[in-house]
Amino acid sequence: MQCLPTAPPERAGDPPTLFAMVDQPSVPLAPPGDASPLPFSRVLVTGGAGFIGSALVWALNRRGVERIVVADRLGTDEKWRNLVPLAFEDYLEADDLLPRLASGALGDFDCVLHMGACSATTERDATYLARNNFEFTKALARWALSRDVRFVYASSAATYGDGAQGMDDAAQDPAALQRLRPLNAYGYSKQLLDLWAARQGVLDRLVGCKFFNVFGPNEAHKGDMRSLVHKAFGQVQETGEVALFRSHRPDYRDGEQTRDFLYVKDCVAMTLHLAATPAASGLYNLGSGVANSWNELAGALFSAMGREPRIRYVDMPPTIRDKYQYRTQAEIGRLRAAGYAAPVTPLADAVRDYVTHYLDGDRRLGDDAR
């Protein structure tokens, strides 16, 4: 079992250790990349109260766009709080969206950022996922295509399954997409839309974002689907330690399973770049391009909190062992070829920004007036 290094014991007169000397920036990180005005006069953001959707509204505001219509299902959780600091023109419940678009009651848009979906990888109701993630997206895409409206939608890295077919977004023909084997119904619901668009010959008129492991502000409402950073922040505050899954494969040590972790501020900068680039089309991996271990992520969290690492490894539930991804890493060559040149925020810097300016104080994007 491999554990993260701990700080040496302090002696009288010694300077504080690294864990007690965390250099915290006084202001939050700005989104990376281009900050120029966007070429959109009016934008529809579905899932706009959710995690990535509300972050997109925040990023649009920062670039001068406030003529935004937000569609979502607010329900009984507190994702409404994500909307409070943001500027937008109108809000409507998602069930009313398609009828009001069809009637023309919502007016014109020149861009649709479709982030609305059930994102629970543990959801077992495949009928619900097919209707909510596939059929709804297909209907909205058809509406946008019929009016020549820019359409950017959330696909997922979950379509790659265990990665046996690779995680390269270069091959986008139906045969290549068909070879992918998602490990859960959520991933399959996303693959259905990718396949539909490819088979209908319209994928080159859409942009699908294959999000990898996105984390950051505005995810508090997601329950079990929150990132480890959010969950572990609470664990460390309560118990002083972080629980990670033990490896059940001999080729991976405990905590050395890897993920491509992407800060939400990078995620929305990448998404808006693709939306604003007319030549960009098809599927794009949105990740950091780097595989970091859970141990490394936990170490970054402890450092940001000024604590010594204490990690406890627990057995993975049998129900997810055969569906668990031991490694993800995005190939982001297509994103770079589409002109996105900004460096990706390093994991430690992203975790520090998240902890310092959002988790510590329970703040949302926009609360900082940035």
C-alpha positions in Angstrom: 0.0 0.0 0.0 1.4 3.3 -1.0 0.6 6.4 1.1 1.5 10.0 0.5 4.5 11.4 2.3 3.8 13.1 5.6 5.6 16.2 6.9 8.5 15.6 9.3 7.7 16.4 13.0 8.4 20.0 13.9 10.9 20.9 16.6 11.0 24.0 18.7 12.5 26.9 16.7 11.9 25.2 13.3 10.0 27.3 10.7 6.5 26.1 9.9 6.3 23.1 7.6 4.9 23.2 4.0 1.6 22.1 5.3 1.3 25.1 7.6 2.7 27.6 5.1 0.2 27.3 2.2 0.6 30.3 0.0 -3.0 31.3 -0.7 -3.6 33.7 -3.6 -5.7 36.7 -2.4 -8.0 36.6 -5.5 -9.6 33.7 -7.3 -8.2 32.4 -10.6 -9.7 33.9 -13.7 -10.8 31.5 -16.5 -7.8 30.8 -18.7 -7.5 31.8 -22.4 -9.3 34.4 -24.4 -11.2 37.1 -22.5 -12.4 39.0 -25.5 -16.1 39.6 -26.3 -18.0 36.6 -27.7 -19.8 36.7 -31.1 -23.2 35.8 -29.5 -26.1 38.2 -29.1 -28.4 35.8 -27.2 -27.6 32.4 -25.7 -29.7 29.5 -24.4 -28.0 27.5 -21.6 -29.8 24.3 -20.6 -28.8 22.8 -17.3 -27.9 26.4 -16.5 -28.4 26.1 -12.8 -26.2 23.0 -12.6 -22.5 22.5 -12.2 -21.0 23.1 -15.7 -24.1 25.0 -16.9 -23.9 27.7 -14.2 -20.2 27.9 -14.7 -20.8 28.7 -18.4 -23.3 31.4 -17.5 -20.6 32.9 -15.1 -18.0 32.7 -17.9 -20.4 34.3 -20.4 -21.0 37.1 -18.0 -17.3 37.7 -17.6 -17.1 38.1 -21.4 -19.9 40.6 -21.7 -22.9 38.3 -22.4 -26.0 38.7 -20.3 -28.7 38.1 -22.8 -29.0 34.5 -21.6 -32.0 32.3 -21.1 -31.5 29.5 -18.5 -33.5 26.3 -18.6 -33.2 23.7 -15.8 -35.2 21.7 -13.3 -34.5 23.4 -9.9 -36.2 20.7 -7.9 -35.7 20.5 -4.1 -31.9 20.8 -3.8 -30.0 24.0 -3.6 -28.6 24.4 -7.1 -30.7 27.6 -7.3 -27.9 29.1 -5.3 -25.6 28.8 -8.3 -27.8 31.3 -10.2 -28.0 34.0 -7.5 -24.8 35.9 -8.4 -25.3 35.5 -12.2 -26.8 37.8 -14.8 -29.3 36.4 -17.3 -32.4 37.5 -19.1 -34.9 34.7 -18.2 -35.4 31.4 -16.6 -37.8 28.5 -17.4 -38.2 24.9 -16.3 -36.8 22.4 -18.7 -40.2 20.7 -19.3 -41.5 23.9 -20.9 -38.5 24.5 -23.1 -39.2 22.5 -26.3 -42.9 23.6 -26.6 -41.9 27.3 -26.1 -39.1 27.0 -28.6 -41.5 25.4 -31.1 -44.0 28.1 -30.7 -41.4 30.9 -31.0 -42.3 32.3 -27.6 -38.7 32.4 -26.5 -37.4 34.4 -29.5 -34.2 33.9 -31.4 -30.8 32.5 -30.2 -27.5 32.3 -32.0 -26.0 29.7 -29.7 -27.3 26.8 -27.6 -25.1 25.4 -24.8 -26.9 22.2 -23.9 -25.6 21.0 -20.6 -28.9 19.7 -19.2 -28.8 16.0 -18.4 -28.9 13.4 -15.7 -25.2 13.0 -15.0 -25.5 10.2 -12.4 -23.2 7.4 -13.4 -25.1 5.2 -10.9 -28.6 5.8 -12.4 -30.2 2.4 -13.1 -33.3 3.6 -14.9 -32.2 3.3 -18.5 -35.6 4.4 -19.8 -35.3 7.7 -17.9 -31.8 8.2 -19.2 -32.8 7.5 -22.8 -35.7 10.0 -22.6 -33.9 12.7 -20.7 -30.3 12.5 -22.1 -30.9 11.2 -25.6 -34.4 12.0 -26.8 -34.5 15.5 -25.3 -31.1 16.3 -26.7 -32.0 14.9 -30.1 -35.1 17.1 -30.3 -33.2 20.2 -29.2 -30.5 19.5 -31.7 -33.0 19.2 -34.5 -34.5 22.5 -33.5 -31.1 24.2 -33.6 -30.1 22.5 -36.9 -33.3 23.6 -38.6 -32.6 27.2 -37.7 -28.8 27.2 -38.2 -28.2 27.9 -34.5 -24.8 27.0 -33.1 -25.3 23.8 -31.0 -22.8 22.7 -28.3 -23.8 19.7 -26.2 -22.4 17.7 -23.3 -21.2 14.3 -24.3 -19.0 12.4 -21.8 -15.7 10.5 -21.4 -18.0 7.8 -19.9 -18.6 6.8 -23.6 -15.1 5.4 -23.6 -15.8 2.7 -21.0 -12.7 1.0 -19.7 -10.6 2.6 -22.4 -9.9 -0.6 -24.2 -10.6 1.2 -27.5 -8.5 4.1 -26.4 -9.6 7.6 -25.4 -8.8 9.4 -28.7 -11.4 11.6 -30.3 -9.8 11.5 -33.7 -12.0 8.8 -35.2 -15.6 10.0 -35.4 -17.3 7.8 -38.0 -20.2 5.6 -36.9 -18.1 2.4 -37.0 -15.5 3.9 -34.7 -18.0 5.2 -32.3 -19.9 1.9 -32.3 -16.8 0.1 -31.1 -16.9 2.0 -27.8 -18.3 0.1 -24.8 -19.7 2.4 -22.1 -19.7 0.7 -18.6 -22.9 2.2 -17.4 -26.3 3.4 -18.6 -25.4 7.1 -18.3 -22.4 6.6 -20.6 -24.6 4.7 -23.1 -27.2 7.5 -23.1 -24.4 9.9 -24.2 -23.1 7.5 -26.8 -26.6 7.2 -28.3 -26.6 10.9 -29.2 -23.0 10.8 -30.6 -24.0 7.8 -32.7 -27.2 9.4 -33.9 -25.5 12.6 -35.0 -22.8 10.6 -36.8 -25.3 8.3 -38.6 -27.5 11.2 -39.6 -24.5 13.0 -41.1 -24.9 16.1 -38.8 -22.0 15.6 -36.4 -20.0 18.1 -38.5 -22.7 20.7 -37.7 -22.6 20.2 -34.0 -20.0 20.3 -31.2 -20.0 17.5 -28.6 -17.8 18.0 -25.5 -16.5 14.7 -24.0 -16.0 16.0 -20.4 -13.5 14.1 -18.3 -13.4 14.4 -14.5 -14.5 18.0 -14.0 -14.4 19.5 -10.5 -14.8 22.9 -9.0 -17.2 25.5 -7.6 -21.0 25.1 -8.1 -21.1 21.3 -7.7 -22.4 21.2 -4.1 -25.9 20.1 -5.1 -24.7 16.9 -6.9 -24.8 14.6 -3.9 -22.8 11.4 -4.6 -21.8 12.7 -8.0 -19.7 15.5 -6.4 -16.0 15.4 -7.0 -13.6 13.8 -4.5 -12.3 17.3 -3.7 -15.7 18.4 -2.5 -16.4 15.2 -0.6 -12.9 15.0 1.0 -12.9 18.6 2.1 -15.8 17.8 4.4 -14.1 14.5 5.5 -10.9 16.3 6.4 -12.8 18.9 8.4 -14.7 16.3 10.3 -12.1 13.5 10.7 -8.8 14.8 9.5 -8.5 12.0 6.9 -9.6 11.1 3.4 -11.0 7.7 2.4 -10.0 6.4 -1.0 -10.9 3.2 -2.8 -8.4 0.3 -2.4 -7.2 -1.1 -5.7 -8.6 -4.5 -6.6 -6.2 -5.1 -9.4 -2.6 -6.3 -8.9 -1.2 -3.8 -11.4 -2.4 -0.7 -9.5 -1.4 0.1 -5.9 -4.0 1.5 -3.5 -4.8 5.1 -4.5 -2.8 4.9 -7.7 -5.8 4.6 -10.0 -5.7 7.7 -12.2 -8.1 10.2 -13.7 -7.9 13.2 -16.0 -9.0 15.9 -13.6 -10.1 19.2 -15.2 -10.9 22.4 -13.2 -14.3 23.7 -14.2 -12.8 27.1 -15.0 -10.7 25.4 -17.7 -13.7 23.4 -18.8 -15.9 26.4 -19.5 -13.0 28.3 -21.2 -12.5 25.3 -23.6 -16.3 24.9 -24.2 -16.7 28.6 -25.1 -13.7 28.5 -27.4 -15.3 25.7 -29.3 -18.7 27.4 -29.4 -17.1 30.6 -30.7 -14.9 28.9 -33.4 -17.0 28.3 -36.5 -14.6 25.7 -37.9 -14.9 23.6 -34.8 -17.2 20.6 -35.2 -17.7 17.1 -34.1 -16.6 15.5 -30.8 -13.8 16.9 -28.6 -12.2 15.5 -25.5 -12.2 18.2 -22.8 -9.6 17.2 -20.2 -6.3 18.3 -18.9 -4.4 15.7 -21.0 -2.7 14.6 -17.8 -3.5 11.5 -15.7 -3.2 12.1 -11.9 -3.7 9.6 -9.2 -6.2 9.8 -6.4 -3.3 10.0 -4.0 -2.0 13.0 -5.8 -5.4 14.7 -5.7 -5.7 14.0 -2.0 -2.2 15.4 -1.4 -3.2 18.6 -3.2 -6.2 18.9 -1.0 -4.3 18.4 2.2 -1.7 20.9 1.1 -4.4 23.5 0.2 -6.0 23.0 3.6 -2.7 23.2 5.5 -3.0 19.7 6.8 -0.7 16.7 6.9 -1.9 13.9 4.6 -3.9 11.1 6.3 -5.4 8.6 3.8 -7.5 5.5 4.7 -8.1 2.9 1.9 -11.5 1.2 1.8 -12.8 -1.7 -0.2 -14.6 -0.7 -3.4 -18.3 -1.8 -3.4 -18.7 -5.1 -5.3 -21.5 -3.5 -7.3 -19.1 -1.1 -9.1 -15.9 -3.1 -9.2 -16.5 -4.5 -12.7 -17.5 -1.1 -14.0 -14.7 0.9 -12.4 -12.2 2.8 -14.6 -8.7 2.4 -13.4 -7.2 5.0 -15.8 -8.5 7.9 -17.8 -6.5 10.4 -19.8 -7.8 12.7 -22.5 -6.1 13.0 -25.8 -6.6 16.8 -26.5 -4.9 17.1 -29.8 -8.1 18.0 -31.6 -8.9 20.7 -29.1 -5.4 22.2 -29.6 -5.8 21.9 -33.4 -9.1 23.9 -33.0 -7.0 26.8 -31.7 -7.3 26.4 -27.9 -3.8 27.4 -26.8 -4.3 28.3 -23.1 -2.3 26.2 -20.7 -4.4 24.0 -18.4 -4.4 24.9 -14.7 -2.1 22.5 -12.8 -4.0 20.2 -10.5 -2.5 21.7 -7.3 -3.2 25.3 -8.3 -6.8 24.3 -9.2 -7.4 22.5 -5.9 -6.0 25.5 -4.0 -8.2 28.0 -5.8 -11.3 25.8 -5.2 -10.6 25.2 -1.5 -9.5 28.8 -0.7 -12.0 30.8 -2.5 -15.1 28.6 -2.7 -15.2 25.6 -0.4 -13.9 27.6 2.6 -16.9 29.8 3.0 -19.4 27.9 0.8 -19.2 30.4 -2.1 -20.4 30.1 -5.7 -18.9 31.4 -8.9 -19.8 35.1 -9.1 -19.9 35.6 -5.3 -16.4 36.9 -5.6 -17.5 39.5 -8.2 -14.9 38.2 -10.6 
